[in-house]
Amino acid sequence: METSTPHAEMRLMLAQSFRKLGTSSDKKDIVAALQMFHSYLDEGPESTTTPVQRAEYRRAHYTRTLQFLVNNTQADWLHSLTAAQRTELWDNLFLQGPPEQALLVLMEEIEKLRPSSNLDHLVSITEKFLQIGRLADLLCLYCLEAAPSDSPLVRETLLGRIVALPDIMANRLHPNNKPLFLPQQYYPLMAMEMLSALERTCQALRDGTDCSVTFVAQTLGKTCIQGHSDLLMAVMVPRLSTCTRSDMVWQRVCQKLLENVPQRCMEAVLTGLVQAVSGPEALGRIIGNLVLTCKKAQFVITHKLLLLQYKYETQLLRTVLGYLAADKERRPLLIHALRSVSQAWANPSAVKHTPLEQQLYVSKALLLSVNLLRDCELQELRSELLQCMLGGMQSHLESSVVRIRRMGMVVGECLSARMDINGTKLKFEYDQDEETRELLSLMTPVSDNEPEPEPVKRVDFPQEMNRVTPSTVSSQNNSGPQPSKADSYSDLDSDDDLTPYDMSGDQETSQSSPPCYLRDCLETLISSEDAARVELSLRVAESLVRKNVFATREISVQLTKVLLHMEDKYSINGFLSLRQATMVALTVTDCIPVTQYLTTEFYALNYSLRQRLDILEVLALAAQELSKPITEKSAPSRHLTPFPEDNLVHWQQVVKKRIQSKTKRLSKGAIPPAEAAPNRYAPVAGHFFFPLLTNYDKPQVTFDLLGSDHLVLGRLIHTLGLFMHLAVNTPVAAQMGCALLDFVWAVRYHVDRMVRRGVLFAVCSVFLSMPSQNLLVDLSDQVFETRTWLADVAESDPDEDCRSLAVQSLVLLDKSLKKQLQDPQALSLQS
């Protein structure tokens, strides 16, 4: 037989490793499988794999490995590893492989997960991914000639994940987001990583390697178009301005970077760049002659920033117009911009209908443009400028707004002085203010010398953002303060005489910790085979349900289903009570969905009698809890307060109580009534009651309510009676009473005493809870038949409890009828 190819052997080894992680419980096998994955990422001299194998693994198998790991974060084999082993063998797989694949897997899983320990783990890996500079590695990978040959769809997806990472994290982690993922920290970090990638690109170009900055340009454009250009440019522009001062390679890279920005993002990039740059010279070094090669850039620079947007400072106008005037190839665009600005300033309609701020902005652009003209250019444009000056001054001086008239006077004076028409200059009388002084100052030439930049410093981020390498993460966690020599010597001298402590009675503590998230608890109860983890999850489930209302409502029905079908296969102490308490908490917290599920499953197929009884018990306990008023929590205990005044009041109250207990009084006055509280059960009483009255007469394959399953029938009737009793004074009580009497009437002579007791309890609850007037109006025909039946039961039923309940029901019925018959309104209503 022919020997298999190396790729086939590698695929076989990977399949075996996946199988070991999925089935093996031996820790050695698990560690060996994870170490085998690391061997395909290790490029050191001691690597046991060939370059061809490593390249094939990165290309075809790395993403699959990461997806397998994140899909098994609740596996028992992962929890059997120590913290150091998880960091070294699990976390570092995301930090040492191809960064683009790792980031895609991390972001995809983070978008799927709800708040849980799995989400926290992946978030911490993503945070470490950014801290150790893997984003720069990713960008640099796309800059070099050997960029990954992925599809445009994958590249666009990766680009979206990088730019929208703060939004994704905010949606998943709010309000517990990490500081690193906030826009104020993430985008400056991204800017530093982009600069690092560009620096490596410059070095690669000096070494003779072909490079491409398309992906970095796309990242820059997408970030700016989403509104984060100020954070990005505040970090990038000073460094680019410094690097391009004397390095032609940096100038070429920066110009290529701007040329490759997508057209739809060009405006956002240029606007942010022009606002952050220090002057026209720096802008020219960074973007070159971009306005000559890109129509969109030309439109933004020569039209939009000068005429349409007027929110910027005067420095932006100086930068844009100075950039156009700095190069002979760009000066025709300065002339074109001047014509557009002059026409806009002189337009009578614009003077009447545009905001004052925009008119002031256009006036500044006009004066700056004229001041940048050479004498030869000024002579060519003299007639056009004269026409603009005369027409514009007339439009401004005709305005009734003082600011507009004053603006026309100042601009007219400046234009006439610059053109020097026959040696005459216009001069107007007006009151000078800050606005006029600023316009006049624009005609004063400004030195083109760019200020010497300060030394470039890396942006200081918080302590948790300092870069670390994956190999130093575990060592930093284990490091601690080292004791001094004097302390060690003193310990050696003093510990010799100590007798050893008896530790024979100590018990081994569990290595598992209880889950902190409800979704982790659910995952453990579903998939884990570890008895300790299952017990811990079951013990904290009720508290997690009651503490996290919003998380409970997302998975309430699913968790109820799991608990309903759960068996005590690990012999957990108090299993039934823990399970029941959690189901009651779920029903109380998310009442309607859970109640609908339980009442529907009560008549479903393939349920045991124990499960049907559990459903009734849970519903009954939940209804009782909902019917109780919510009391305020008791005040904190006195011994926790550090103030002596509290103790003084406390003892005064004790003395006062002692005096009151030993003092005889004839009357203590009226007792204040209890405070009213809303009944949470009243709005949902129907959801507990009416679904249980359906399908009771349809025998199922495993359930015959009216046949042999007497116990379930008696418990069902008793539970319905309890629901009726708790529904007192509710609007639905009358409807519930009529339906309950109709239901129990068919089984009032049942052979089982438990069923008869339940029927009598239900009837008693109807008489207690149903309004008296409804007994005569809605149940006029059944009342007297019911009274005759109750008298018969009270006299001849063989069960003592049934006789007692029948007597109580007769008393309640007679009392209600007597009350209603004595009421004239009730009699008239009955007639």
C-alpha positions in Angstrom: 0.0 0.0 0.0 1.1 3.5 -0.7 2.0 5.7 2.2 -0.4 8.5 3.0 0.6 12.1 2.3 1.8 14.4 5.1 -1.4 16.4 4.9 -3.5 13.3 5.3 -1.4 12.2 8.3 -1.9 15.6 9.9 -5.6 15.5 9.4 -5.7 12.1 11.0 -3.8 13.3 14.0 -6.1 16.3 14.4 -9.1 14.1 14.2 -7.7 11.9 16.9 -7.0 14.9 19.1 -10.6 16.2 18.7 -11.9 12.7 19.6 -9.8 12.6 22.7 -11.0 15.9 23.9 -14.6 14.9 23.3 -14.5 11.5 24.9 -11.5 11.1 27.1 -11.5 11.9 30.8 -7.8 11.4 31.3 -6.1 14.7 32.0 -2.8 13.5 30.3 -4.6 12.8 27.0 -6.3 16.2 27.2 -3.0 18.0 27.8 -1.3 16.0 25.0 -4.0 16.9 22.5 -3.8 20.6 23.3 0.0 20.5 23.1 -0.3 18.9 19.7 -2.3 22.0 18.5 0.4 24.2 19.8 3.1 22.3 18.0 1.6 23.4 14.6 1.8 27.0 15.7 5.4 26.9 17.1 7.9 28.3 14.6 10.9 28.1 16.9 14.0 26.1 16.2 12.8 23.3 18.5 9.5 22.9 16.6 8.6 19.3 15.8 6.5 20.1 12.7 7.6 21.1 9.3 6.9 24.5 7.7 4.6 22.9 5.2 2.5 21.3 8.0 2.4 24.5 9.9 1.2 26.4 6.8 -1.4 23.9 6.0 -2.7 23.9 9.7 -2.9 27.7 9.7 -4.7 27.7 6.3 -7.2 24.9 6.8 -7.4 23.7 10.4 -6.8 26.6 12.8 -10.3 28.1 12.7 -11.8 24.6 13.1 -9.7 24.1 16.2 -10.8 27.4 17.8 -14.4 26.7 17.0 -14.1 23.3 18.7 -12.6 24.9 21.8 -15.3 27.6 22.2 -18.1 25.1 21.7 -16.7 23.0 24.6 -16.2 25.7 27.2 -18.6 23.9 29.5 -16.9 20.5 29.1 -15.7 18.8 32.2 -12.3 18.2 30.7 -11.7 22.0 30.5 -12.7 22.5 34.1 -10.3 19.8 35.2 -7.4 21.9 34.0 -5.7 24.3 36.4 -5.7 28.0 35.8 -2.1 28.0 34.6 -2.9 25.1 32.2 -5.9 26.9 30.8 -3.9 30.0 30.2 -1.0 28.1 28.6 -2.8 25.5 26.6 -6.3 27.0 25.9 -5.9 30.8 25.9 -2.6 30.9 24.0 -4.1 29.0 21.1 -6.1 32.2 20.4 -3.0 34.4 20.8 -0.4 32.6 18.8 -2.1 31.6 15.6 -3.3 33.7 12.6 -4.7 36.8 14.2 -7.5 37.3 11.6 -8.9 33.9 12.2 -8.7 34.2 16.0 -10.5 37.5 16.0 -13.3 36.3 13.8 -13.9 33.3 16.0 -13.8 35.3 19.1 -16.2 38.0 17.9 -18.6 35.5 16.4 -18.9 33.6 19.6 -19.2 36.8 21.7 -22.1 37.9 19.6 -23.9 34.6 20.2 -23.4 34.3 24.0 -25.5 35.7 26.8 -23.9 36.9 30.1 -22.1 33.9 31.5 -18.7 32.7 32.5 -18.0 31.6 28.9 -18.6 35.2 27.7 -16.3 36.5 30.4 -13.6 34.1 29.4 -13.8 35.0 25.7 -13.9 38.7 26.6 -10.7 38.4 28.7 -9.0 36.6 25.7 -10.1 39.4 23.4 -8.8 42.0 25.8 -5.4 40.2 26.0 -5.4 39.9 22.2 -5.5 43.7 21.9 -3.0 44.3 24.7 -0.2 42.2 23.3 -0.4 43.9 19.9 -2.1 41.2 17.8 -4.2 43.8 16.0 -1.0 45.3 14.7 0.1 41.8 13.6 -3.2 41.4 11.8 -2.9 44.7 9.9 0.7 44.0 9.1 -0.2 40.6 7.7 -2.5 42.3 5.2 0.2 44.9 4.3 2.9 42.4 3.3 3.0 40.6 0.0 2.1 37.3 1.6 -1.3 38.5 2.7 -3.9 35.8 3.4 -5.8 34.7 0.3 -9.3 35.1 1.8 -12.5 36.0 0.0 -13.8 39.6 -0.2 -16.7 38.6 2.0 -14.4 37.3 4.8 -12.3 40.4 4.5 -15.3 42.7 4.8 -16.6 40.7 7.8 -13.2 41.0 9.5 -13.1 44.7 8.7 -16.5 45.2 10.3 -15.6 43.3 13.4 -12.4 45.3 13.9 -14.1 48.7 13.5 -17.4 47.8 15.4 -15.7 46.0 18.3 -16.7 48.6 20.9 -20.3 48.5 19.8 -20.4 44.7 19.9 -18.8 44.6 23.3 -21.2 47.3 24.6 -24.2 45.4 23.4 -23.0 42.2 25.1 -21.4 43.5 28.3 -23.5 46.6 29.2 -23.3 47.8 32.0 -20.2 45.7 32.8 -18.1 46.7 29.8 -14.3 46.6 30.0 -12.5 50.0 29.9 -10.4 48.8 27.0 -13.5 48.3 24.8 -14.7 51.8 25.3 -14.3 54.1 22.2 -12.2 56.6 24.1 -9.6 53.9 24.7 -10.1 51.4 21.9 -9.8 53.7 18.9 -6.5 55.4 20.2 -5.2 51.9 20.6 -6.3 51.0 17.1 -4.5 54.1 15.9 -1.3 53.0 17.5 -1.6 49.5 16.0 -2.1 51.1 12.5 1.0 53.2 13.0 2.9 50.1 14.0 1.7 48.2 10.9 2.7 51.2 8.7 6.1 51.3 10.3 6.7 47.6 9.6 5.5 48.3 6.0 8.1 51.1 5.6 10.8 48.8 6.8 9.6 46.0 4.5 9.8 48.5 1.5 13.3 49.5 2.5 14.2 45.7 2.4 12.8 45.4 -1.1 9.5 43.7 -0.3 6.3 44.6 -2.1 3.5 45.8 0.2 -0.1 47.0 0.1 -1.8 49.3 2.5 -5.3 48.7 1.1 -6.6 46.9 4.2 -5.3 49.6 6.6 -6.8 52.2 4.4 -10.2 50.4 4.5 -9.9 50.2 8.2 -9.1 53.9 8.5 -12.0 54.8 6.2 -14.6 52.7 7.9 -13.6 53.9 11.4 -13.8 57.6 10.3 -17.1 57.2 8.5 -18.6 55.8 11.7 -17.8 59.0 13.5 -14.5 58.1 15.3 -12.1 60.2 13.2 -11.3 62.6 16.0 -10.0 59.8 18.3 -8.1 58.1 15.5 -6.5 61.2 14.0 -5.5 62.7 17.3 -3.0 59.8 17.7 -2.1 59.2 14.1 -1.6 62.7 12.6 1.2 63.9 14.9 3.2 60.8 14.3 2.6 60.9 10.5 3.6 64.5 10.5 6.8 63.8 12.2 7.7 60.7 10.2 7.1 62.3 6.9 9.2 65.4 7.6 12.4 63.8 6.3 11.5 60.2 5.3 10.4 59.8 1.7 9.3 56.2 2.3 6.9 57.4 5.0 5.6 60.1 2.6 5.0 57.5 -0.1 3.2 55.1 2.3 1.0 57.9 3.7 0.0 59.1 0.3 -0.8 55.5 -0.8 -2.8 55.1 2.4 -5.0 58.0 1.5 -5.3 57.0 -2.2 -6.7 53.6 -1.2 -9.3 54.9 1.2 -12.8 54.0 -0.3 -14.5 56.8 -2.0 -17.5 56.7 0.3 -15.2 57.2 3.3 -13.0 59.9 1.7 -14.9 62.8 3.2 -14.8 61.6 6.7 -11.1 60.8 6.5 -10.1 64.1 5.0 -12.2 66.1 7.3 -10.7 64.5 10.4 -7.2 64.7 8.9 -7.5 68.4 8.1 -8.8 69.2 11.6 -6.0 67.3 13.3 -3.0 68.4 11.2 -0.8 71.3 12.4 -0.6 73.2 9.1 -0.6 73.1 5.3 2.9 71.8 5.0 2.2 68.7 7.1 -1.1 68.2 5.1 0.8 68.3 1.9 3.4 65.8 3.1 0.7 63.3 4.2 -1.8 63.4 1.3 0.5 64.7 -1.5 -1.4 65.7 -4.6 -4.5 63.6 -3.7 -6.8 66.4 -4.9 -5.4 66.0 -8.4 -6.0 62.3 -8.6 -9.2 61.8 -6.7 -12.3 63.7 -7.7 -14.0 63.0 -4.3 -11.0 64.5 -2.5 -11.0 67.5 -4.8 -14.7 68.1 -4.1 -14.3 67.9 -0.4 -11.2 70.1 -0.2 -12.2 72.8 -2.7 -16.0 72.9 -2.3 -17.4 71.2 0.7 -15.0 72.4 3.4 -15.1 75.9 2.0 -18.8 76.5 1.1 -21.1 73.9 2.5 -19.8 73.2 6.0 -19.2 76.2 8.2 -18.7 74.7 11.7 -14.9 74.6 11.6 -12.4 77.0 13.0 -10.4 79.5 10.9 -7.3 77.3 11.2 -8.9 74.7 9.0 -9.4 77.3 6.3 -5.8 78.3 6.6 -4.7 74.7 6.3 -6.9 73.9 3.3 -6.2 77.0 1.3 -2.5 77.0 2.2 -2.3 73.4 1.0 -3.8 74.4 -2.3 -1.4 77.3 -2.7 1.8 75.4 -1.6 2.3 73.5 -4.9 2.3 74.9 -8.5 0.2 71.9 -9.6 -2.4 72.6 -7.0 -2.6 76.4 -7.5 -5.2 76.1 -10.3 -7.5 74.6 -7.7 -6.9 77.6 -5.5 -8.0 79.9 -8.3 -11.1 77.7 -8.9 -11.9 77.8 -5.1 -11.5 81.5 -5.1 -14.0 82.0 -7.9 -16.5 79.8 -6.2 -16.1 81.6 -2.8 -16.3 85.0 -4.4 -19.5 84.1 -6.2 -21.1 82.8 -3.0 -20.1 85.9 -1.1 -21.6 88.2 -3.7 -24.8 86.3 -4.3 -27.7 88.5 -3.1 -29.9 85.4 -2.4 -27.2 83.9 -0.2 -26.9 87.1 1.7 -30.6 87.0 2.5 -31.2 83.3 3.2 -28.0 81.8 4.6 -27.1 81.9 8.3 -24.9 84.6 9.6 -22.3 82.0 10.7 -22.0 80.7 7.1 -21.7 84.1 5.7 -18.9 84.9 8.1 -17.2 81.6 7.2 -17.3 82.3 3.5 -16.0 85.8 4.1 -13.0 84.4 6.0 -12.4 81.9 3.1 -12.5 84.8 0.6 -10.0 87.0 2.4 -7.6 84.1 3.0 -7.8 83.1 -0.7 -7.1 86.6 -1.9 -4.2 87.0 0.5 -2.6 83.8 -1.0 -2.7 85.1 -4.6 0.5 86.2 -6.3 0.6 89.5 -8.0 0.4 88.0 -11.5 -2.6 85.9 -10.5 -4.2 88.9 -8.9 -3.9 90.9 -12.1 -5.6 88.1 -14.0 -8.5 88.0 -11.6 -8.7 91.7 -11.0 -11.9 92.3 -13.0 -13.7 89.3 -11.5 -12.7 90.4 -8.0 -13.8 94.0 -8.6 -17.2 92.8 -9.8 -17.5 90.5 -6.8 -16.5 93.4 -4.4 -19.0 95.9 -5.8 -21.9 93.5 -6.1 -21.2 91.8 -2.8 -20.8 95.2 -1.0 -24.1 96.4 -2.4 -25.9 93.2 -1.2 -24.4 93.5 2.2 -24.9 97.2 2.7 -28.6 96.9 1.7 -29.2 94.4 4.5 -31.0 95.5 7.7 -28.8 93.3 9.8 -25.9 95.3 11.4 -23.5 92.3 11.4 -24.1 91.7 7.7 -23.5 95.4 6.8 -20.4 95.5 8.9 -19.1 92.3 7.3 -19.5 93.8 3.9 -17.6 96.9 4.9 -14.7 95.0 6.3 -14.4 92.6 3.3 -14.7 95.6 0.9 -11.9 97.4 2.7 -9.6 94.4 2.6 -10.3 93.6 -1.1 -9.7 97.2 -2.2 -6.5 97.3 -0.2 -5.3 94.1 -1.7 -6.1 95.0 -5.3 -4.8 98.6 -4.9 -7.2 100.1 -7.4 -5.7 103.4 -8.7 -4.0 103.9 -5.4 -7.3 104.4 -3.6 -8.6 102.4 -0.7 -12.1 102.1 0.6 -12.6 103.2 4.2 -15.8 102.8 6.2 -16.8 103.9 9.7 -18.0 101.1 11.9 -17.5 99.9 15.5 -14.8 97.3 15.7 -15.5 94.2 17.6 -13.9 90.7 17.9 -15.5 89.6 14.6 -14.2 92.6 12.6 -10.8 92.4 14.1 -10.5 88.7 13.2 -11.5 89.5 9.6 -8.9 92.2 9.4 -6.2 89.9 10.8 -6.7 87.5 8.0 -4.9 89.8 5.5 -1.8 89.7 7.6 0.6 87.0 6.3 1.3 84.2 8.6 4.7 82.5 8.8 4.8 79.1 7.0 7.3 77.7 9.5 5.8 74.7 11.0 6.4 74.5 14.8 8.9 71.9 15.9 6.9 68.9 17.1 7.3 67.5 20.5 9.0 64.0 20.8 6.4 61.3 19.9 5.3 59.4 22.9 3.2 56.3 23.0 -0.4 56.9 24.3 -0.6 56.1 27.9 -3.4 53.7 28.6 -4.6 52.3 32.0 -2.6 49.6 33.7 -4.7 46.8 32.3 -3.9 47.9 28.7 -0.1 47.6 29.0 1.1 45.1 26.5 2.3 41.7 27.7 3.3 38.7 25.8 1.4 35.4 26.2 4.4 33.7 27.7 4.6 36.3 30.5 0.9 36.2 31.5 1.1 33.2 33.7 4.5 34.2 35.2 3.0 37.6 36.2 0.1 36.0 37.9 2.4 33.8 40.0 4.8 36.6 40.9 4.4 38.2 44.3 6.4 40.2 46.9 9.6 38.5 47.9 10.4 38.4 51.6 13.6 40.1 52.8 16.5 38.1 54.1 16.0 39.4 57.7 12.4 38.1 57.7 13.5 34.7 56.4 16.2 34.4 59.1 13.8 35.4 61.8 11.2 32.9 60.5 13.8 30.1 60.6 14.7 31.0 64.2 11.2 31.3 65.5 9.4 28.4 63.8 11.5 25.6 65.3 9.7 25.5 68.6 6.2 25.4 67.2 4.2 22.2 67.5 2.5 21.0 64.3 -1.2 21.6 64.0 -3.5 18.5 63.9 -5.0 18.4 60.4 -6.3 14.9 60.5 -9.9 16.0 60.6 -9.7 18.4 57.6 -11.8 17.6 54.6 -10.8 18.1 51.1 -12.5 21.1 49.6 -14.2 20.9 46.2 -12.2 22.3 43.3 -15.4 23.4 41.6 -16.9 26.8 42.3 -20.7 27.6 42.1 -21.7 29.3 38.9 -22.2 33.1 39.0 -24.5 33.3 36.0 -27.9 31.6 35.5 -27.0 30.5 31.9 -23.9 28.7 33.3 -26.1 27.0 35.7 -28.4 25.9 32.9 -25.5 24.6 30.8 -24.2 22.6 33.7 -27.5 21.0 34.5 -27.9 20.0 30.9 -24.6 18.7 29.8 -22.2 18.2 32.8 -21.5 14.8 34.2 -19.6 16.1 37.2 -21.7 15.5 40.3 -20.1 18.3 42.3 -20.8 20.9 39.6 -24.4 19.7 39.2 -25.0 19.9 42.9 -23.4 23.4 43.2 -25.5 24.6 40.3 -28.7 23.2 41.8 -28.0 24.8 45.2 -27.5 28.3 43.8 -30.1 28.2 41.1 -32.9 29.6 43.2 -30.9 32.6 44.4 -29.7 33.3 40.8 -33.2 33.2 39.5 -34.5 35.7 42.1 -31.5 38.0 41.8 -31.3 38.2 37.9 -34.9 38.9 36.8 -34.0 39.9 33.2 -31.7 36.9 32.7 -34.3 34.6 34.2 -37.0 35.8 31.7 -34.7 34.8 28.8 -34.4 31.2 29.8 -37.2 30.6 32.3 -39.1 28.1 30.3 -36.0 26.2 29.2 -34.7 26.0 32.8 -38.2 24.9 34.0 -38.2 22.1 31.4 -34.7 20.9 32.5 -35.7 20.9 36.1 -39.0 19.1 35.5 -37.2 16.3 33.7 -34.2 16.2 36.0 -33.5 13.0 38.0 -31.6 12.5 41.2 -28.9 10.3 39.7 -26.2 11.7 41.9 -28.1 11.3 45.2 -27.9 15.0 46.1 -29.0 15.8 49.6 -32.3 17.7 49.5 -32.6 17.3 45.7 -36.4 17.4 45.6 -36.6 20.6 47.7 -33.9 22.4 45.8 -35.5 21.5 42.5 -38.9 22.5 43.7 -37.7 25.8 45.1 -36.0 26.8 41.9 -39.1 26.0 39.8 -41.3 28.0 42.2 -38.8 30.9 41.9 -39.0 30.6 38.1 -42.8 30.7 38.1 -42.9 33.7 40.4 -40.3 35.6 38.4 -41.6 34.9 34.9 -45.1 34.0 35.7 -47.1 33.8 32.5 -44.7 31.9 30.2 -43.7 29.4 32.9 -47.3 28.9 34.0 -48.4 28.3 30.4 -45.7 25.7 30.0 -46.5 23.9 33.2 -50.3 23.8 32.7 -49.8 22.6 29.1 -47.4 19.9 30.1 -49.7 18.6 32.9 -51.9 16.9 30.3 -49.1 16.0 27.9 -48.0 12.5 27.0 -45.2 10.5 28.6 -45.1 12.1 32.0 -45.0 10.2 35.2 -47.5 10.8 38.0 -44.6 12.2 40.1 -44.0 14.8 37.5 -47.6 15.8 37.2 -47.8 16.1 41.0 -44.6 18.2 40.9 -46.3 20.5 38.5 -49.3 21.0 40.8 -47.1 21.6 43.8 -45.0 24.2 42.0 -48.1 26.0 40.8 -49.7 26.0 44.2 -46.5 27.3 46.0 -46.0 29.9 43.4 -49.6 31.1 43.7 -49.3 31.4 47.5 -46.1 33.4 47.2 -47.6 35.7 44.6 -50.7 36.3 46.8 -48.5 37.4 49.8 -47.7 41.1 50.1 -44.2 42.2 49.5 -42.8 43.4 52.8 -39.8 45.7 53.2 -36.6 44.3 54.3 -35.8 44.6 58.0 -33.5 47.3 59.1 -29.8 46.5 59.5 -28.7 45.0 62.8 -27.6 47.4 65.5 -24.2 45.9 66.1 -23.1 46.8 62.6 -23.4 50.5 63.1 -20.3 52.2 64.3 -22.0 55.2 65.8 -22.5 55.3 69.6 -25.8 57.3 69.2 -27.4 54.2 67.6 -26.6 52.1 70.7 -28.1 54.8 72.9 -31.4 54.8 71.1 -31.4 51.0 71.1 -31.1 50.8 74.9 -33.7 53.5 75.3 -36.1 51.4 73.3 -35.3 48.3 75.3 -36.0 50.2 78.6 -39.2 51.6 77.2 -40.4 48.1 76.1 -39.7 46.7 79.6 -41.7 49.5 81.2 -44.6 48.9 78.9 -44.6 45.2 79.6 -44.9 45.8 83.3 -47.5 48.5 83.1 -51.2 47.7 83.1 -53.4 49.8 80.9 -57.1 49.7 80.2 -56.7 50.5 76.5 -53.8 51.1 74.2 -55.8 53.0 71.6 -56.8 52.0 68.1 -54.4 49.8 66.2 -53.3 51.4 62.9 -54.5 49.4 59.9 -52.0 47.5 57.8 -50.6 49.2 54.8 -52.2 48.2 51.5 -50.0 46.2 49.0 -50.7 45.1 45.5 -51.7 41.5 45.0 -49.4 40.0 42.4 -51.6 36.9 42.0 -54.8 38.7 41.0 -53.7 39.7 37.4 -52.5 36.1 36.7 -55.0 34.0 38.5 -56.6 32.9 35.3 -53.3 31.6 33.9 -53.0 29.3 36.9 -56.6 28.2 36.9 -58.3 27.8 33.6 -55.7 25.8 31.6 -56.0 23.0 34.2 -59.7 22.6 33.5 -59.0 21.6 29.9 -58.6 18.0 28.6 -59.4 16.5 32.0 -61.9 14.1 30.5 -59.6 12.9 27.7 -57.7 9.8 28.7 -54.1 9.7 27.5 -51.9 6.7 26.9 -50.1 7.1 30.2 -52.6 9.2 32.1 -56.3 8.6 32.9 -57.5 11.4 35.2 -61.1 10.2 35.6 -60.1 6.6 35.7 -57.4 5.0 37.8 -55.2 8.1 38.7 -57.3 9.0 41.7 -54.3 10.6 43.5 -53.6 13.1 40.7 -57.3 13.9 40.4 -57.6 14.7 44.1 -54.5 16.8 44.1 -55.7 18.7 41.0 -59.1 19.5 42.6 -57.4 20.6 45.8 -55.0 22.8 43.8 -57.8 24.4 41.9 -59.6 25.1 45.3 -56.4 26.7 46.5 -56.3 28.9 43.4 -59.9 29.8 44.0 -59.2 30.7 47.7 -56.3 32.9 46.8 -58.4 34.7 44.2 -60.7 36.3 46.7 -61.7 39.9 45.9 -60.4 39.6 42.3 -62.5 40.4 39.3 -62.1 36.9 37.9 -63.3 35.2 41.1 -66.9 34.8 40.0 -66.0 33.2 36.7 -63.5 30.9 38.4 -66.2 29.9 41.0 -68.7 28.9 38.3 -66.2 26.9 36.4 -64.9 25.1 39.5 -68.4 24.1 40.6 -69.2 22.8 37.2 -65.9 20.7 37.2 -66.3 19.1 40.6 -70.0 18.4 40.3 -69.3 15.4 38.1 -67.0 13.7 40.7 -68.8 14.7 43.9 -69.6 11.0 44.6 -66.2 9.7 43.7 -65.2 6.4 45.4 -61.8 7.8 46.6 -62.0 9.8 49.8 -59.1 12.0 48.7 -61.1 13.1 45.7 -64.2 13.8 47.8 -62.1 15.8 50.2 -60.7 17.8 47.3 -64.2 18.5 46.0 -65.4 19.7 49.4 -62.4 21.9 49.8 -63.0 23.4 46.4 -66.7 24.0 47.2 -65.7 25.6 50.5 -63.2 27.9 48.7 -65.9 28.9 46.2 -68.2 30.0 49.1 -65.3 31.9 50.8 -63.9 33.7 47.7 -66.9 34.2 45.4 -68.9 37.4 46.0 -72.2 36.7 47.8 -74.3 38.5 45.1 -72.9 36.2 42.4 -74.0 33.1 44.3 -77.6 34.2 43.8 -77.2 35.6 40.4 -74.8 33.2 38.6 -75.4 30.0 40.6 -79.1 30.3 41.5 -79.9 26.8 40.1 -76.8 25.1 41.6 -76.9 26.6 45.0 -79.9 24.7 46.4 -78.7 21.4 44.8 -75.3 21.9 46.3 -76.9 22.6 49.8 -78.8 19.3 49.6 -75.7 17.4 48.6 -73.7 19.0 51.4 -76.3 18.0 54.0 -76.3 14.5 52.7 -72.5 14.3 52.9 -72.4 15.8 56.4 -74.8 13.2 57.6 -73.8 10.0 55.8 -70.3 10.2 54.4 -68.0 7.5 55.9 -65.0 9.8 56.0 -64.8 12.1 59.1 -62.9 14.8 57.2 -65.5 14.9 54.5 -68.2 15.3 57.0 -66.4 18.2 58.7 -65.7 19.9 55.4 -69.3 19.5 54.4 -70.5 21.1 57.6 -68.2 24.1 57.1 -69.4 24.5 53.6 -73.0 24.5 54.8 -72.3 27.1 57.4 -70.6 29.4 54.8 -73.4 28.9 52.3 -76.1 29.6 54.8 -74.3 32.7 56.0 -73.8 34.1 52.5 -77.5 33.3 51.6 -78.8 35.0 54.7 -76.7 38.1 54.1 -77.9 38.4 50.5 -81.6 37.6 51.4 -81.5 40.4 53.9 -80.2 42.9 51.3 -83.1 44.6 49.4 -80.8 45.4 46.5 -79.9 41.7 46.1 -83.5 40.6 46.2 -84.5 43.1 43.5 -81.5 41.9 41.4 -82.5 38.3 41.9 -86.1 39.0 40.9 
